[in-house]
Amino acid sequence: MMVVLLLVSAFVGMMLQTILAAIIPPLMHDFHIDISTAQQGASLFLLGNGIMIPISAYLATKFSTKWLHFAAYGLLLFGTLVIMIAPTSNYYIFILGRIIEAVAVGLSIPLLQSVFITIFPPEKRGSAMGLVGIAFGLGPAVGPTFAGWVMSANHTFLGFTLTDSWRSIFLIPAVLVGISFVLTPFFIKDVLPNRPMKLDIISFIASIFGFGLFLLGFTNVATGGWGSIKTVILPILAGALIIAYFIWRQFQLKEPLLNLRLFKIHNFSLAATLTALATMAMMCIEMLVPTYLQNVRGLTVLYSSLALLPGALVMGVMQPLAGRAYDRIGGKRLAIVGFGILTIGTFPFMFLTAKTPDIYTMTLYGVRMFGVALIMMSMLAAAMGAAPKNEIAHASAANNTLRTIASSLSVALLTSIAQNVASQNHGNILMGFHASFLLGFILAVAGLVLSFFLQNRRTDA
């Protein structure tokens, strides 16, 4: 029951991360905002993640596993309810709810990885990460499809009507999280070892302001552009300097807030980097395909979301299968094959037109997600397997911190690239999409090259 509860809650949290991809146009209409402002609901979610994740290792070491999950689910439920009641006259209340959700997900996701690595033996580590991968891979992929289905029409179940409103999209996640919140005290066990640990206040403050400013700068790219000194350049530079100090300080402390010495381990650092590259490559397509199908192909929210469903199903099926394969052959070959498939599947996206058949786009998307499934699961298992057992919480936090920074960077880059290229081509948004898809292709190629430098080990004690 504990495993099911953790997976369902993680699935909901990851689904909420991408659920806005299919409802950007309705949000623009209801809140009277432009696409850049609407995209902040997605990018600021990553900002909240980025602030919280580095602190999660300290919290997991200091506090009870059960009550940390209880707090995370409580925050996630509260943030979702704030979104549901946000007035259309104030988009920032909607944003506030998204940030609260992000803080909760930023705490619960690293915990999930740490718990699964702890309760499964080393020889089953790939299978364990395959289960985690279902939430990690299927959740974000299902988010847009679920949103499109809800908004396609009113749905009646047992006398209750779920209206075709963007608010209704958050109702089912709220119910599932509410159930998890109630059941946590009874079914979640304290499986992670706790010990007294002094909080380094300086590192804590540096983590919040450093990662916060750095990610905020990239978030503001969508609205201010790269030329904005005040809202983009200064936050990025200030954040980078504070992060540099944070990194230096972690190496000086006997008990760091985030143990960055893990990046001295070859397989950990390389696997974490490959995970970040795969995340960026995935989001370069995942965040733009629904908008392309709606604005260029003229599809409805539902059908543009359904176009992503085959890819979501591929992710769901492949994650546990790839986990078993990792236990047998290790991560190197899976990463090479995965990035190879991702590269091949991304290339044709750069040549999509207004007349490209939807089935062609759906097939390409499914091929890409097949590759992403192989990469994400294998590199997650490889990174966690390379870390010492007593540093699992720090390994999870460090890996997810890098992945979150990569996600925020990719959203900023793809949004600004699409807008700038489109504006330079007389508003031709399709040219902007092609440029962003090119970025995804370059990232996939970079991952393919780096995969050959992995050391192939199936498990680590």
N, C-alpha and C positions, 0 to 999 in steps of 0.2 A: 504493500500500500504506500509505503514511503517513497519508493521509486516512481510509482505512477503519479503521486501528488507532486513531486518535484518536476517531473517531465511536463505535466499538464500546465503547471504554473510558468515554467520556463518557455513553453510553446506560446502561451498567451503574451508573455513579456516580449518575446522576439517578434511575434506577429504585430504587436503595437508599434514596433520600430518602423515598419514599412507600410503600415495600413493607410497612411496619407497619400501614397503614390497614386492611388486610383481616384482620390476625391479632391485633388487640387482645384479643378475647375469649379465644383460646387462650393468649396470654401471661398474661392475668389468672388463668386457671385453673392453669397450670403453675407460675407464680411466686407464686401466692396474693397478688395485689396488686389494688388497685382500678383503675378506668379512668383516673383522673388520674395515678397512678404509671405505668401502662402507656404513657400518652401521652408521658411524658418521653423515651421512646426516639425519638420523632419530634422533639420540641421541642429536645432537647439536641443532636440532629444539626444543627439550624439554629444552635445556639449555637456549635458547633465551626466551622461554615462562617463564621459572623460574625467569629470571632476571626482566622481564617486569611486570608480574602479580602483585607482591607486591606493585608496584608503581601505579597501575591502580586506586586504591581507592582514592589516593590523586588527580590524574588527573580528575577523575569523579566528585569529590567535587569542584574542582577549576575551571574547564573549561566546556564549552558548550557541551552538548551531541551530537549535530549535528556536530560540527567541530572536535570533537574527533573521531567520526566515519569517517569523511572525511579524516583525517590524517591517520587513521588505514588502510583504503582501499587504499589510495595512496601508503603507504609503502608496502602493500601486493602485489599490482600490480607491483611496482618497483622490489621487491625481486623476483617475479615470472619471470619477464623479464630477470633479471640477470642470473637466472638458465637456461633459454632457450638459451642464447647466450654464456654460459660458454664453453670455449675451452676444448677439451678432453686432452690437454697437462697439464691442471692445475685444479685439482679437488677442490682446495681451493676456486676458484671463484664460483663453484657450491655450496660449503659450505657457502660462504658469502651470496649468494642468499637465502639459507635456513634459515640462522639466521635472515635476514631482514624479511622474511615471518613470522618467529616465533615471532619477536617483535610485528608485526602487529596483529597477532592472540592473543598474550598475552594481548594486550590492548582491542581488540574488544570482546572477549568471556566474560570476567567479566562484561563488559558494557551491553552485551545482557541480562545476567541474571538480572542485576539491573533494566534495563528498563522494562522487562516483569513483574517482581515483583511489580514494581511501577504502571504500567498501568492496571493490573488486580486486582480485589478485592480479599481479603483474602480467601473467600469461593471458589474462582476459581483458587487458587494458584496451585493446582495439575494439572489442565488442562493447565495452562500457562507453567509450567515446562515440561508438556508432549510435548508441541510444541517445546520448547527449546531442549528437549531430542531427537527430530527427527534429529536436526542438530548434537547434541552431539553423538548420537548413530549411526545414519545412515551414517553420513559423514565419520567417520573413517572406518566403515565396507565396504562402497562402494569404498573407495579409491583404494585398491588393485585390485578389480574387474574391475573398470574403466581403470586402468593402463594396466591390462592384455588384455582387449578388444581393446584398442588403438594399442597395440603392436602386435596384432594377424595378422593384414593385413592392407593394405591401405584402407581408407574409403573415399568415394566421396559423397559430399553433395552440391547440387546446383552448380556443376561445380568446387567446391573447394575440393582438395584432402588432407586428413589428413593422413600423412605418418606413417608407423609403426616404429616410433622412440620414444625413451624416451623423447625427446624434445617436441614431439607433445602432450604428456600427459599433459603438463602445458599450452597448448594453450587455451583450453576451460575454465579452471579456470581463466586464464588471461582475457578472454573476459567477463566472468560473473562479475569478480571483477571490471573490467573497467566500465561496465554498472552501477554497484553500486556506484562507485566513482563519476560518472557524475550525477546520480540521487539523491545522498545524500543531497545536499544543498536544494533540492526542496521538499523532502518527509520526511526526518528525523526531528522530533520535539525535542525541548529541554524539556524533561520530568523529568530529574533528577534535583533536587534543587541544586543550586550552592551557594557558600558563600566564602568570602575571607578566605584563609587558608595559613598560612606561612609554607613554605617547610623547614623541619628540615634537613639541609644539611648533618649532621653527620649520621642520619638514612638513608638518600638517598644513601650515599656512602657505608655505611655498608650493605645495602640491595643488592646493585649491586655486591660488592666484595664477600660478604658472600655467597649469593645464587649462584653467578657465579662460585666461586672456588669450592664450595661443589658439584654442578652439573657437573662441568668440571672434577673433580676427578672421578666421577662415569662414565662419558662419556669415559674417557681414559682407563677404565678397559678393554674394548674390544681390544685395541691395546697394552697396556702395561702390563696387568695382575695385579692381586692384589698385587704382590710382588714389583711393581715399586714404590719406595719411592718418586722419584722426580715428576712423572706425576700423581700418583694416591693417595698415602697415604698422602703426604704433602698438596695437594689441599683440600682433604676431611677434614683433621684435622684443617687446617687454616680456611676453610669455616665454619666448625662447631663452632669454637671459635668465629668467627665474628658474626655468626647467633645468638649464645648465648648472645653476647653483644647487638645485635640488639633487641632481645626479651626483655632483661632487660630494655633497653632504652625506648621501647614502653610503658612499664608499668609506667615509670617515667614521661612521657610527658602528658600534658593536651590534646594536639591535636596530637596523634601519626600518623606517616606515615601509619601504618597498625594497626588497633585496635585489638590487640590480646586478649584483655579482653573478647572477644566473646567466646573464648575457655573455659571460666569459666561456660558458659551455657551448662548444661549437654547434651541436645539433639543436640545442634549445634556441639559440639566437637565430639560426638559419630557418628552423621550422616556424618560429614566430614571424620572421620576415616574410616567408612564403605565404603564411596565413594572411598577413596584412595585404600582400600583393593580390591574392585571390579575392579578398574582400573588396578591394578597390575595383578590380576588374569586373566583379559581379555587379557592384552598384552602378558602374558606368552604363550598364545595360538595363538593369532592373528598375532604376529610378526613372529612366527616360522612355522605355518601351510603351507603358500605358499612355503617356502624354503624346508620343508619336502616333499611336493608333487612334487616339481621340482627335487630335488637332490636325493631323495630316491625312489619315485614312478615313476619318469621320465616323469612327465606331462609338457606340455608347459606352458609358462607364462599365456596364456589365460585361459587354463583349470584349472590351479592351482588357478587362481583368481575367476573363475566361481564357484569353490567349496565353496567360502565364500559368494556367492550371497544369498543363502537361509537364512543364518544367518543375513545378512544385511536387507533382507525383513522382517524378524521376528522383528528386532529392530525397523524398520520403522512403522510397524503395531502396535506393542505393546506399544510404548512410549505414544501416546495420550490416549490409552485405560487404561494404568496403571495410567496416570494422573487423569482420571476420577475416577478410583478406589481409589486413594489416597484421593480425596475430600470426598469420602464416608466412608472409613474405616481407614484412616490414614496410616502411614508409617511402623509401626512395623511388622504387619502381611505380608505386601508386601516384606519387607526386609528378613524375615525368609523364606518365600516361595522362594524368588529369590535366596538367598544363598544356600538353599537346592537344588534347580534345578541346580545351578552352580556347586555345589559339585558333584552331581550325574553325570552331563555331563562331568566333567573334569576327573574323575577317569579312564575311559577307554582309555584316550589319553596316559596314561603311558604304555600301552600295544600294541600300534600300531606297525605294522611290515612292511616290504617291500612289503608284499602281501595283506595288509588290503584293502578291497574294498573301492573305493573312495566315494561311496554312504554312506558307514558307517561313514567315516570321516565327510562328509557334514552334515549328520543327527546329529551327536554329536555336531558339531559346532553350528548348528541351535538351539539345546537344550540349549547350554550354553548361547547363545545370548538372548534367551527368559528370562533366569534368570537374565542376566546382565541388560536387559531392565527394569525389575521390580525394581532392586536395584538402578540403576543410577537415574531414575526419582524420585522414592520415597525418596531417601536420599537427593537429591538436593532440593526437595520441603521441606523436614523436616528441613534441615539446614537453608535454607533461611527463613522458617516460624518461626524458633526459635529465629531469630535475631530481635532486635528492628527495627522499620520501618526506623528510621533516620540513621541506620547503615547498610543499605542494600548494599551499595557500598563496605564497608569494609568486610561484610560477604561474598560477592561474591569473592573478592580478596583473603581473607584468605582461603576460601574453595578451590579455584583453585590453590593457591600456594601449599597447601598440596597435591592436586591431581597431580600437575606437578612434585613435588619432588618424589612422588610415581612412576610416569611413568618413570622418569629418572633412579630411583633405579632399577625398574624391568627390563628395557632394559639392564642395566649394568650386573645385576645378571644373567639373562637368557642367554645373549651372552657369558659371561665368563664361566658359568656352562656348557653350551653346548660344548664349545671349550675344556675346561679342561677334562671333562668326556670322550669326543671323543678321545682326545690325549692319555689318560690313558688306552684306550681300542683299541689301534692300529688303530686309525683313524676312528672308528665306529661311524659315526655321529648320527646314530639312537639311540645309547646309550646316547649321549648328549641331544638329543631331549627328551628322556624319563625323564632324570634328571630335565630338565627345566619344563616339564609338571608336575612333582612331586611338584615343587615349586608352580605352579598354584593351585594344589589341596590343599596344605597346607594353602595357603592364603584364599581359598574359605571356608575351615573348620573354620579358625579363624574368618572370617566374620559371619558365621552362629552362632557361639557361642556368639559373641558380640551383634548380633541382638536382643537377648532376653533381653538385658539391656536397650533397647530404651523405652522412655516414649511415649505412643501412643497418639499423638494429631494431629487432622486433619489440623487445621489452627491456625494461630496466628495473632492477630491484628497488 
